[in-house]
Amino acid sequence: PVRLNYRGGGELLEALGVGGVLPWVNGEMHASLMGTALLHSLSGFVLLSLASAIASGISDEQSDRAGKKRTVVTLLGNAEARRLVSVLPLASASLWVAQAHLVRAATLAPAAICIFGAISLFFGGRGAVTNAFDAHRRYKTLLHAIIWSAGVVLAVGVLVAPGLLP
């Protein structure tokens, strides 16, 4: 309704919603699991969701420019947007390493997934340019594999870490 995808900020809104609000609401609705420590662990997912939102705009660069949308890709360009997408998993990893003491090291394995994933994105994403739809599909598949793998590993880590769940 506020057309943030035209004004700028749509990627950030998507990242906050998909990476933070939805997992938090899900955890609260199902079991009131989101204590302070677990809530902090969502910050890494906000950054991974931001990477996904930015990557989604790469293949739409020309149509977004024609439609006068203000996106990260239209503001920074394709190559810079891909670099940012490659850096955001490293930022997630940094947050999770810094928060390891809060969640009894449950975030260390997802951090490692993000580090190796970022390297793969950097080297594997060079062909994911505007209108290169097959390359872009492979790029997004790799990014989603990072997000999903980190999520599953974090969930298992939280389940087996003593004292994290009520």
Secondary structure, 3 states (H helix, E strand, C coil): CCCHHHHCCHHHHHHHHHHHHHHHHHHHHHHCCCCHHHHHHHHHHHHHHHHHHHHHCCCCHHHHHHCCCCCHHHHHCHHHHHHHHHHHHHHHHHHHHHCCCCCCCCCHHHHHHHHHHHHHHHHHCCCCCCCCHHHHHHHHHHHHHHHHHHHHHHHHHHHHCCCCCC
